[in-house]
Amino acid sequence: MNQNQNSARSPVAELPTVDWLDLANNKQKFMGDLRHALADCGFLVLTNAPGFDDEFQQHAFTQVRAFFDAPMEIKKTAHISNTPYFRGYTLPTPADRGHGQVIENFQYGFEQTPVCAHDDASQPIHKRLFRGPNTWPKTDSLPGFRPLIETLNNSYHQLTHALSELIVESLGVDPREFRKYFDFSEPDLAASLNHNFSLDVFSPEAQEQVRQAYDEFDSPNVGTHIDGPPFIALLINDRPGLQVVADEGQWVNAPVTCRTAPGDYPVSVIPGSVIVNTGGTLMHLSQGRYSATLHRVNTTLIPAGQTRVSMPYFLLPKMEGDLIPFAGPGVEHPVSSGYNAGRDRGANACVNRMGTFPQVTRRWWVDEFKALSEQQRKEVESETAAAFKLARERGLRRSTPKMG
């Protein structure tokens, strides 16, 4: 082999890390690590994440687990169908529905006054659905829950804006371009507290079916997806389970960001970190230079007899107007992100919520969902196909020798 020819790069074995402290100590390294992580993987582990040290995360998981461990009659007082705003608690999904996950969750957003009545069609649907109050449990037994969520929301919000502007800068674009689509003082949000159960809750017969589903790379029954609406997604978690397609056909385990139970995990634990991934909005605005990456939660990785709590955070772009890709260097051959110009992005985001939480839709949004769901389905399929294509191209880049 020619001495100037580099050997092919090895497959990604773990998610790349980016150290927030490098931003002050060695910004050039920070920006280089950021570009590498988002261009070659689409996921990264942000270590020393501001506002998310281990002490805070320990407190956060304690409060959130206290809510999920509360009696069902208390959790139901915050049921998500109580209001049309998709805020509140959802019951565990059935273990016999043929899917690989059993999960309960709590949806929250910014505490906001509704713009108008939810069925006032004179206002765009996204203003009627996304702007409203949270639905809190009616109890005195969880005094720390709401203050924790409000602090968590504020910390995530600040980190999303700070990191996103650096990501825009890493593309060779003025960071102020990010602010055209994300107004710090007028945010739209889809944030969640997720409680995943281990394989124990399935029958012995179903456990084998779940294992087989996860053995398939593209099984339709394990929730493999990209995060379409946000620019980036942020997440902390206290048990294994999250897996990422780093190269085509290869699932890579994400680390745990906070250890809240003893025992050995089949993944690394990086206290005080936040997992970050590219959303569909960034994939489009960067013209595919940073692609959204397929990922899933693998139930079989959650330790037996335990459960997994994760806290994903999706800050959404302004929903009026089109998303115009960033101008900048390095876009000689732009690739398709699956995004079609002229789409009603507000309606798209709303239908995404409606399809995810049918118990709310059946009570408050039946007609709107019927009218909008088919178009949204096509758009999701288009973006997911684009993510698959970019994953394949990324895998080819990694396997092709580079000439020195």
C-alpha beads as a LAMMPS data file, in Angstrom:
LAMMPS data file: protein, C-alpha beads

404 atoms
403 bonds

1 atom types
1 bond types

-500.0 500.0 xlo xhi
-500.0 500.0 ylo yhi
-500.0 500.0 zlo zhi

Masses

1 110.0

Atoms # bond

1 1 1 0.000 0.000 0.000
2 1 1 1.210 3.496 -0.748
3 1 1 2.846 4.983 2.352
4 1 1 0.774 8.127 1.874
5 1 1 -2.484 6.223 1.930
6 1 1 -4.226 6.144 5.288
7 1 1 -5.977 2.989 6.342
8 1 1 -9.740 3.061 6.546
9 1 1 -11.087 4.494 9.750
10 1 1 -12.471 1.969 12.198
11 1 1 -16.206 1.904 12.880
12 1 1 -17.559 4.128 15.629
13 1 1 -17.528 2.120 18.880
14 1 1 -18.831 4.819 21.217
15 1 1 -20.373 8.244 20.993
16 1 1 -17.822 11.063 20.644
17 1 1 -17.392 13.419 23.574
18 1 1 -17.120 17.201 23.576
19 1 1 -15.884 18.886 26.760
20 1 1 -17.639 22.164 27.573
21 1 1 -14.570 23.295 29.541
22 1 1 -12.574 23.316 26.290
23 1 1 -14.695 26.242 25.144
24 1 1 -12.801 28.501 27.568
25 1 1 -9.479 26.635 27.594
26 1 1 -9.077 25.643 23.943
27 1 1 -11.907 26.826 21.716
28 1 1 -10.259 25.510 18.557
29 1 1 -10.331 21.991 20.012
30 1 1 -13.906 22.448 21.176
31 1 1 -15.100 23.512 17.741
32 1 1 -13.165 20.740 16.013
33 1 1 -14.619 18.114 18.341
34 1 1 -18.079 19.557 17.777
35 1 1 -17.766 19.406 13.987
36 1 1 -16.425 15.862 14.058
37 1 1 -19.179 14.593 16.362
38 1 1 -22.067 16.069 14.400
39 1 1 -20.673 15.370 10.930
40 1 1 -19.515 11.803 11.581
41 1 1 -22.055 10.612 14.144
42 1 1 -24.943 13.034 14.676
43 1 1 -24.734 12.385 18.431
44 1 1 -22.293 13.550 21.083
45 1 1 -21.799 13.423 24.825
46 1 1 -21.313 16.927 26.216
47 1 1 -19.182 16.553 29.338
48 1 1 -19.092 19.134 32.136
49 1 1 -22.393 20.455 30.784
50 1 1 -23.263 23.764 32.500
51 1 1 -26.190 23.423 34.884
52 1 1 -26.103 19.614 34.807
53 1 1 -23.433 18.563 37.297
54 1 1 -23.861 15.272 39.110
55 1 1 -25.376 16.882 42.209
56 1 1 -28.133 18.478 40.144
57 1 1 -28.796 15.318 38.152
58 1 1 -28.989 13.219 41.327
59 1 1 -31.610 15.636 42.646
60 1 1 -33.486 15.645 39.351
61 1 1 -33.736 11.862 39.115
62 1 1 -34.780 11.630 42.778
63 1 1 -37.682 14.022 42.219
64 1 1 -38.770 12.468 38.924
65 1 1 -38.619 8.919 40.284
66 1 1 -40.669 10.058 43.281
67 1 1 -43.378 11.144 40.848
68 1 1 -43.334 7.877 38.888
69 1 1 -43.295 5.886 42.149
70 1 1 -46.337 7.780 43.475
71 1 1 -49.703 5.988 43.672
72 1 1 -51.575 5.842 40.383
73 1 1 -54.457 7.897 41.779
74 1 1 -52.032 10.787 42.329
75 1 1 -50.427 10.518 38.888
76 1 1 -53.839 10.408 37.221
77 1 1 -54.696 13.832 38.648
78 1 1 -52.171 15.136 36.099
79 1 1 -53.455 13.021 33.218
80 1 1 -52.469 14.393 29.833
81 1 1 -56.025 14.336 28.464
82 1 1 -57.270 16.810 31.091
83 1 1 -56.416 19.715 28.768
84 1 1 -55.835 20.119 24.995
85 1 1 -52.200 21.200 25.453
86 1 1 -50.474 17.785 25.613
87 1 1 -49.110 18.418 29.092
88 1 1 -49.206 15.860 31.885
89 1 1 -49.041 12.153 32.665
90 1 1 -49.616 9.147 30.415
91 1 1 -50.204 5.645 31.754
92 1 1 -47.816 2.768 30.967
93 1 1 -48.311 1.313 27.516
94 1 1 -49.541 -2.312 27.478
95 1 1 -46.912 -5.058 27.483
96 1 1 -48.938 -7.128 25.023
97 1 1 -49.302 -4.573 22.223
98 1 1 -46.501 -6.100 20.134
99 1 1 -43.990 -3.311 20.696
100 1 1 -40.624 -3.564 22.396
101 1 1 -41.201 -0.932 25.071
102 1 1 -43.435 -0.397 28.065
103 1 1 -43.273 3.258 29.052
104 1 1 -45.088 5.912 31.065
105 1 1 -44.204 9.571 30.835
106 1 1 -44.911 13.158 31.829
107 1 1 -45.013 15.930 29.232
108 1 1 -44.272 19.537 30.131
109 1 1 -43.527 22.897 28.564
110 1 1 -43.220 26.519 29.542
111 1 1 -45.993 27.775 31.773
112 1 1 -47.984 29.909 29.326
113 1 1 -51.385 31.533 29.008
114 1 1 -53.433 30.119 26.111
115 1 1 -53.613 32.376 23.077
116 1 1 -57.282 31.574 22.599
117 1 1 -59.728 28.672 22.918
118 1 1 -58.225 25.461 21.549
119 1 1 -60.926 25.207 18.862
120 1 1 -60.752 28.832 17.693
121 1 1 -59.870 28.190 14.048
122 1 1 -59.132 31.885 13.463
123 1 1 -55.706 31.206 15.007
124 1 1 -53.062 28.829 13.564
125 1 1 -53.269 25.384 15.083
126 1 1 -49.766 25.482 16.570
127 1 1 -50.654 28.574 18.629
128 1 1 -53.698 26.776 19.976
129 1 1 -51.923 23.537 20.801
130 1 1 -48.436 24.471 21.993
131 1 1 -49.236 27.532 24.113
132 1 1 -50.857 26.706 27.424
133 1 1 -50.382 25.778 31.094
134 1 1 -48.785 22.630 32.416
135 1 1 -50.869 19.946 34.105
136 1 1 -49.459 19.288 37.587
137 1 1 -50.330 16.469 40.016
138 1 1 -52.855 17.538 42.631
139 1 1 -51.082 16.478 45.815
140 1 1 -49.021 17.805 48.696
141 1 1 -46.854 14.675 48.696
142 1 1 -44.510 15.817 45.884
143 1 1 -43.448 19.333 46.961
144 1 1 -40.172 19.233 45.024
145 1 1 -41.524 17.996 41.697
146 1 1 -42.768 21.203 40.089
147 1 1 -39.799 23.349 41.253
148 1 1 -37.430 20.726 39.835
149 1 1 -39.159 20.678 36.440
150 1 1 -39.100 24.458 36.238
151 1 1 -35.369 24.522 37.072
152 1 1 -34.681 21.690 34.613
153 1 1 -36.567 23.532 31.887
154 1 1 -34.608 26.726 32.465
155 1 1 -31.255 24.894 32.462
156 1 1 -32.078 23.000 29.275
157 1 1 -33.342 26.166 27.595
158 1 1 -30.130 28.085 28.292
159 1 1 -27.912 25.187 27.231
160 1 1 -29.864 24.641 24.006
161 1 1 -29.380 28.258 22.931
162 1 1 -25.724 28.473 23.951
163 1 1 -24.744 25.187 22.298
164 1 1 -26.853 25.743 19.187
165 1 1 -25.195 29.076 18.447
166 1 1 -21.812 27.356 18.720
167 1 1 -23.021 24.670 16.322
168 1 1 -24.016 27.354 13.814
169 1 1 -20.598 28.939 14.249
170 1 1 -18.964 25.545 13.632
171 1 1 -20.648 25.542 10.214
172 1 1 -18.899 28.809 9.346
173 1 1 -22.142 30.761 9.769
174 1 1 -22.893 33.818 11.913
175 1 1 -24.347 32.449 15.204
176 1 1 -27.056 35.098 15.047
177 1 1 -28.643 33.086 12.233
178 1 1 -29.888 30.663 14.889
179 1 1 -31.920 33.446 16.497
180 1 1 -33.953 33.888 13.317
181 1 1 -35.661 30.597 14.071
182 1 1 -35.439 30.415 17.882
183 1 1 -36.611 33.335 19.985
184 1 1 -35.302 32.902 23.542
185 1 1 -38.225 34.812 25.039
186 1 1 -40.969 33.176 22.901
187 1 1 -40.150 29.464 22.851
188 1 1 -42.134 26.455 21.723
189 1 1 -41.251 23.273 23.501
190 1 1 -41.896 19.543 23.611
191 1 1 -40.194 18.102 26.693
192 1 1 -40.737 14.820 28.450
193 1 1 -39.924 12.702 31.478
194 1 1 -39.839 9.058 30.369
195 1 1 -40.038 5.961 32.568
196 1 1 -39.103 2.783 30.675
197 1 1 -39.691 -0.634 32.213
198 1 1 -37.294 -3.553 31.802
199 1 1 -38.024 -6.881 30.130
200 1 1 -39.462 -8.198 33.423
201 1 1 -42.898 -6.732 32.708
202 1 1 -43.337 -8.874 29.580
203 1 1 -44.580 -12.456 29.647
204 1 1 -41.908 -15.137 28.985
205 1 1 -43.261 -15.631 25.457
206 1 1 -43.294 -11.916 24.748
207 1 1 -39.762 -11.485 26.138
208 1 1 -38.379 -13.704 23.387
209 1 1 -40.318 -11.772 20.752
210 1 1 -38.901 -8.508 22.103
211 1 1 -35.355 -9.868 21.989
212 1 1 -35.832 -10.984 18.398
213 1 1 -37.209 -7.561 17.435
214 1 1 -34.121 -5.822 18.813
215 1 1 -31.880 -8.279 16.960
216 1 1 -33.292 -6.893 13.706
217 1 1 -31.579 -3.708 12.557
218 1 1 -34.750 -2.106 11.204
219 1 1 -37.539 -3.793 13.157
220 1 1 -40.715 -1.669 12.990
221 1 1 -41.629 -2.622 16.564
222 1 1 -38.892 -1.014 18.636
223 1 1 -39.437 2.696 18.050
224 1 1 -36.425 3.496 15.843
225 1 1 -36.726 7.146 14.783
226 1 1 -35.065 10.486 14.192
227 1 1 -35.984 13.641 16.095
228 1 1 -37.500 15.604 13.248
229 1 1 -38.758 18.910 14.683
230 1 1 -35.898 20.269 16.858
231 1 1 -32.566 21.841 15.924
232 1 1 -30.854 19.690 18.533
233 1 1 -32.222 17.368 21.209
234 1 1 -30.793 17.129 24.739
235 1 1 -31.131 14.205 27.152
236 1 1 -30.022 12.934 30.544
237 1 1 -30.649 9.340 31.669
238 1 1 -29.910 7.109 34.645
239 1 1 -29.948 3.598 33.123
240 1 1 -28.704 1.998 29.892
241 1 1 -31.001 1.665 26.896
242 1 1 -30.379 4.435 24.365
243 1 1 -28.765 3.163 21.150
244 1 1 -27.608 5.127 18.116
245 1 1 -26.868 4.167 14.505
246 1 1 -23.330 5.513 14.272
247 1 1 -22.514 3.644 11.078
248 1 1 -24.961 1.826 8.855
249 1 1 -26.013 -1.466 10.419
250 1 1 -24.218 -0.825 13.707
251 1 1 -25.949 0.101 16.946
252 1 1 -23.781 1.956 19.447
253 1 1 -24.740 2.247 23.115
254 1 1 -25.058 5.720 24.615
255 1 1 -23.679 6.276 28.129
256 1 1 -25.571 6.905 31.341
257 1 1 -25.278 10.507 32.563
258 1 1 -26.111 9.859 36.224
259 1 1 -25.756 6.673 38.282
260 1 1 -28.695 6.335 40.669
261 1 1 -28.366 2.628 41.510
262 1 1 -25.477 0.260 42.297
263 1 1 -24.356 -2.535 40.011
264 1 1 -22.551 -2.971 36.732
265 1 1 -23.932 -1.424 33.561
266 1 1 -23.178 -2.646 30.035
267 1 1 -22.443 0.976 29.071
268 1 1 -20.183 3.714 30.397
269 1 1 -21.328 6.220 33.030
270 1 1 -20.270 9.844 32.505
271 1 1 -21.582 11.927 35.439
272 1 1 -22.494 15.524 34.732
273 1 1 -22.860 14.997 31.003
274 1 1 -25.716 15.626 28.567
275 1 1 -26.357 13.582 25.425
276 1 1 -26.921 15.803 22.375
277 1 1 -28.162 14.838 18.941
278 1 1 -28.935 16.525 15.646
279 1 1 -32.582 17.143 14.871
280 1 1 -34.253 17.323 11.486
281 1 1 -34.247 21.123 11.558
282 1 1 -30.442 21.257 11.839
283 1 1 -30.102 18.541 9.187
284 1 1 -32.054 20.740 6.801
285 1 1 -30.504 24.099 7.720
286 1 1 -26.980 22.648 7.395
287 1 1 -27.923 21.003 4.070
288 1 1 -26.975 17.597 5.400
289 1 1 -23.540 18.484 6.717
290 1 1 -24.897 17.550 10.150
291 1 1 -27.423 14.761 9.729
292 1 1 -30.131 13.541 12.085
293 1 1 -29.318 10.060 13.316
294 1 1 -31.593 7.098 13.891
295 1 1 -31.852 5.945 17.484
296 1 1 -33.993 3.833 19.808
297 1 1 -34.375 2.698 23.413
298 1 1 -33.405 -0.970 23.786
299 1 1 -35.509 -2.531 26.529
300 1 1 -33.168 -5.518 26.804
301 1 1 -30.361 -3.276 28.124
302 1 1 -32.322 -2.050 31.153
303 1 1 -31.071 -4.121 34.123
304 1 1 -33.495 -6.777 35.366
305 1 1 -35.705 -5.575 38.168
306 1 1 -34.932 -1.924 37.433
307 1 1 -36.441 0.855 35.336
308 1 1 -34.928 3.639 33.247
309 1 1 -35.705 7.348 33.562
310 1 1 -34.723 9.750 30.779
311 1 1 -35.475 13.429 30.309
312 1 1 -35.411 14.437 26.605
313 1 1 -35.764 18.095 25.633
314 1 1 -36.902 19.382 22.229
315 1 1 -36.894 23.132 21.682
316 1 1 -38.857 23.798 18.499
317 1 1 -38.194 26.468 15.866
318 1 1 -40.618 29.274 15.114
319 1 1 -43.434 27.698 13.178
320 1 1 -44.218 30.499 10.748
321 1 1 -42.469 30.661 7.396
322 1 1 -39.951 28.417 5.727
323 1 1 -36.624 27.091 6.940
324 1 1 -34.008 28.631 4.639
325 1 1 -30.729 26.655 4.729
326 1 1 -27.707 28.478 6.071
327 1 1 -25.361 30.000 3.544
328 1 1 -21.726 29.245 4.258
329 1 1 -18.598 27.367 3.243
330 1 1 -18.513 23.654 2.525
331 1 1 -21.794 23.248 0.661
332 1 1 -20.480 22.453 -2.797
333 1 1 -22.853 19.518 -3.175
334 1 1 -25.849 19.989 -0.860
335 1 1 -27.746 16.825 -0.024
336 1 1 -31.442 16.364 0.557
337 1 1 -32.701 16.336 4.129
338 1 1 -36.153 15.204 3.051
339 1 1 -37.571 18.633 3.892
340 1 1 -40.038 20.060 1.398
341 1 1 -40.241 23.842 1.190
342 1 1 -43.605 25.411 1.763
343 1 1 -44.821 22.882 4.303
344 1 1 -46.974 23.996 7.211
345 1 1 -44.409 23.340 9.912
346 1 1 -46.776 24.309 12.704
347 1 1 -49.373 21.801 11.579
348 1 1 -46.632 19.207 11.146
349 1 1 -45.454 19.635 14.737
350 1 1 -49.028 19.495 16.014
351 1 1 -49.856 16.282 14.162
352 1 1 -46.671 14.756 15.558
353 1 1 -48.041 15.380 19.062
354 1 1 -51.512 14.164 18.120
355 1 1 -50.204 10.877 16.779
356 1 1 -47.991 10.303 19.795
357 1 1 -50.726 10.937 22.358
358 1 1 -54.031 9.654 20.943
359 1 1 -55.769 9.911 24.316
360 1 1 -55.592 13.708 24.000
361 1 1 -56.429 13.687 20.306
362 1 1 -59.595 11.637 20.789
363 1 1 -60.910 14.153 23.291
364 1 1 -59.790 17.487 21.832
365 1 1 -58.399 17.229 18.263
366 1 1 -60.277 14.551 16.298
367 1 1 -61.195 16.629 13.246
368 1 1 -57.827 18.364 13.003
369 1 1 -55.948 15.068 13.144
370 1 1 -58.040 13.535 10.378
371 1 1 -57.424 16.547 8.164
372 1 1 -53.667 16.790 8.682
373 1 1 -52.261 13.346 9.468
374 1 1 -51.693 11.989 5.943
375 1 1 -49.468 14.874 4.861
376 1 1 -47.470 14.671 8.065
377 1 1 -46.964 10.918 7.601
378 1 1 -45.444 11.501 4.168
379 1 1 -43.109 14.170 5.509
380 1 1 -41.887 11.924 8.346
381 1 1 -41.221 9.118 5.861
382 1 1 -39.287 11.509 3.617
383 1 1 -37.082 12.801 6.435
384 1 1 -36.460 9.310 7.830
385 1 1 -35.454 8.045 4.376
386 1 1 -33.059 10.994 4.081
387 1 1 -31.563 10.115 7.479
388 1 1 -31.010 6.512 6.343
389 1 1 -29.319 7.770 3.170
390 1 1 -27.028 10.126 5.056
391 1 1 -26.161 7.333 7.515
392 1 1 -25.112 5.144 4.584
393 1 1 -23.008 7.956 3.126
394 1 1 -21.403 8.545 6.511
395 1 1 -20.563 4.847 6.737
396 1 1 -18.982 4.949 3.278
397 1 1 -16.880 7.967 4.281
398 1 1 -15.596 6.051 7.245
399 1 1 -14.773 2.916 5.268
400 1 1 -13.075 4.591 2.283
401 1 1 -9.279 5.054 2.591
402 1 1 -8.157 8.668 2.390
403 1 1 -5.168 9.689 0.300
404 1 1 -2.504 11.591 2.164

Bonds

1 1 1 2
2 1 2 3
3 1 3 4
4 1 4 5
5 1 5 6
6 1 6 7
7 1 7 8
8 1 8 9
9 1 9 10
10 1 10 11
11 1 11 12
12 1 12 13
13 1 13 14
14 1 14 15
15 1 15 16
16 1 16 17
17 1 17 18
18 1 18 19
19 1 19 20
20 1 20 21
21 1 21 22
22 1 22 23
23 1 23 24
24 1 24 25
25 1 25 26
26 1 26 27
27 1 27 28
28 1 28 29
29 1 29 30
30 1 30 31
31 1 31 32
32 1 32 33
33 1 33 34
34 1 34 35
35 1 35 36
36 1 36 37
37 1 37 38
38 1 38 39
39 1 39 40
40 1 40 41
41 1 41 42
42 1 42 43
43 1 43 44
44 1 44 45
45 1 45 46
46 1 46 47
47 1 47 48
48 1 48 49
49 1 49 50
50 1 50 51
51 1 51 52
52 1 52 53
53 1 53 54
54 1 54 55
55 1 55 56
56 1 56 57
57 1 57 58
58 1 58 59
59 1 59 60
60 1 60 61
61 1 61 62
62 1 62 63
63 1 63 64
64 1 64 65
65 1 65 66
66 1 66 67
67 1 67 68
68 1 68 69
69 1 69 70
70 1 70 71
71 1 71 72
72 1 72 73
73 1 73 74
74 1 74 75
75 1 75 76
76 1 76 77
77 1 77 78
78 1 78 79
79 1 79 80
80 1 80 81
81 1 81 82
82 1 82 83
83 1 83 84
84 1 84 85
85 1 85 86
86 1 86 87
87 1 87 88
88 1 88 89
89 1 89 90
90 1 90 91
91 1 91 92
92 1 92 93
93 1 93 94
94 1 94 95
95 1 95 96
96 1 96 97
97 1 97 98
98 1 98 99
99 1 99 100
100 1 100 101
101 1 101 102
102 1 102 103
103 1 103 104
104 1 104 105
105 1 105 106
106 1 106 107
107 1 107 108
108 1 108 109
109 1 109 110
110 1 110 111
111 1 111 112
112 1 112 113
113 1 113 114
114 1 114 115
115 1 115 116
116 1 116 117
117 1 117 118
118 1 118 119
119 1 119 120
120 1 120 121
121 1 121 122
122 1 122 123
123 1 123 124
124 1 124 125
125 1 125 126
126 1 126 127
127 1 127 128
128 1 128 129
129 1 129 130
130 1 130 131
131 1 131 132
132 1 132 133
133 1 133 134
134 1 134 135
135 1 135 136
136 1 136 137
137 1 137 138
138 1 138 139
139 1 139 140
140 1 140 141
141 1 141 142
142 1 142 143
143 1 143 144
144 1 144 145
145 1 145 146
146 1 146 147
147 1 147 148
148 1 148 149
149 1 149 150
150 1 150 151
151 1 151 152
152 1 152 153
153 1 153 154
154 1 154 155
155 1 155 156
156 1 156 157
157 1 157 158
158 1 158 159
159 1 159 160
160 1 160 161
161 1 161 162
162 1 162 163
163 1 163 164
164 1 164 165
165 1 165 166
166 1 166 167
167 1 167 168
168 1 168 169
169 1 169 170
170 1 170 171
171 1 171 172
172 1 172 173
173 1 173 174
174 1 174 175
175 1 175 176
176 1 176 177
177 1 177 178
178 1 178 179
179 1 179 180
180 1 180 181
181 1 181 182
182 1 182 183
183 1 183 184
184 1 184 185
185 1 185 186
186 1 186 187
187 1 187 188
188 1 188 189
189 1 189 190
190 1 190 191
191 1 191 192
192 1 192 193
193 1 193 194
194 1 194 195
195 1 195 196
196 1 196 197
197 1 197 198
198 1 198 199
199 1 199 200
200 1 200 201
201 1 201 202
202 1 202 203
203 1 203 204
204 1 204 205
205 1 205 206
206 1 206 207
207 1 207 208
208 1 208 209
209 1 209 210
210 1 210 211
211 1 211 212
212 1 212 213
213 1 213 214
214 1 214 215
215 1 215 216
216 1 216 217
217 1 217 218
218 1 218 219
219 1 219 220
220 1 220 221
221 1 221 222
222 1 222 223
223 1 223 224
224 1 224 225
225 1 225 226
226 1 226 227
227 1 227 228
228 1 228 229
229 1 229 230
230 1 230 231
231 1 231 232
232 1 232 233
233 1 233 234
234 1 234 235
235 1 235 236
236 1 236 237
237 1 237 238
238 1 238 239
239 1 239 240
240 1 240 241
241 1 241 242
242 1 242 243
243 1 243 244
244 1 244 245
245 1 245 246
246 1 246 247
247 1 247 248
248 1 248 249
249 1 249 250
250 1 250 251
251 1 251 252
252 1 252 253
253 1 253 254
254 1 254 255
255 1 255 256
256 1 256 257
257 1 257 258
258 1 258 259
259 1 259 260
260 1 260 261
261 1 261 262
262 1 262 263
263 1 263 264
264 1 264 265
265 1 265 266
266 1 266 267
267 1 267 268
268 1 268 269
269 1 269 270
270 1 270 271
271 1 271 272
272 1 272 273
273 1 273 274
274 1 274 275
275 1 275 276
276 1 276 277
277 1 277 278
278 1 278 279
279 1 279 280
280 1 280 281
281 1 281 282
282 1 282 283
283 1 283 284
284 1 284 285
285 1 285 286
286 1 286 287
287 1 287 288
288 1 288 289
289 1 289 290
290 1 290 291
291 1 291 292
292 1 292 293
293 1 293 294
294 1 294 295
295 1 295 296
296 1 296 297
297 1 297 298
298 1 298 299
299 1 299 300
300 1 300 301
301 1 301 302
302 1 302 303
303 1 303 304
304 1 304 305
305 1 305 306
306 1 306 307
307 1 307 308
308 1 308 309
309 1 309 310
310 1 310 311
311 1 311 312
312 1 312 313
313 1 313 314
314 1 314 315
315 1 315 316
316 1 316 317
317 1 317 318
318 1 318 319
319 1 319 320
320 1 320 321
321 1 321 322
322 1 322 323
323 1 323 324
324 1 324 325
325 1 325 326
326 1 326 327
327 1 327 328
328 1 328 329
329 1 329 330
330 1 330 331
331 1 331 332
332 1 332 333
333 1 333 334
334 1 334 335
335 1 335 336
336 1 336 337
337 1 337 338
338 1 338 339
339 1 339 340
340 1 340 341
341 1 341 342
342 1 342 343
343 1 343 344
344 1 344 345
345 1 345 346
346 1 346 347
347 1 347 348
348 1 348 349
349 1 349 350
350 1 350 351
351 1 351 352
352 1 352 353
353 1 353 354
354 1 354 355
355 1 355 356
356 1 356 357
357 1 357 358
358 1 358 359
359 1 359 360
360 1 360 361
361 1 361 362
362 1 362 363
363 1 363 364
364 1 364 365
365 1 365 366
366 1 366 367
367 1 367 368
368 1 368 369
369 1 369 370
370 1 370 371
371 1 371 372
372 1 372 373
373 1 373 374
374 1 374 375
375 1 375 376
376 1 376 377
377 1 377 378
378 1 378 379
379 1 379 380
380 1 380 381
381 1 381 382
382 1 382 383
383 1 383 384
384 1 384 385
385 1 385 386
386 1 386 387
387 1 387 388
388 1 388 389
389 1 389 390
390 1 390 391
391 1 391 392
392 1 392 393
393 1 393 394
394 1 394 395
395 1 395 396
396 1 396 397
397 1 397 398
398 1 398 399
399 1 399 400
400 1 400 401
401 1 401 402
402 1 402 403
403 1 403 404
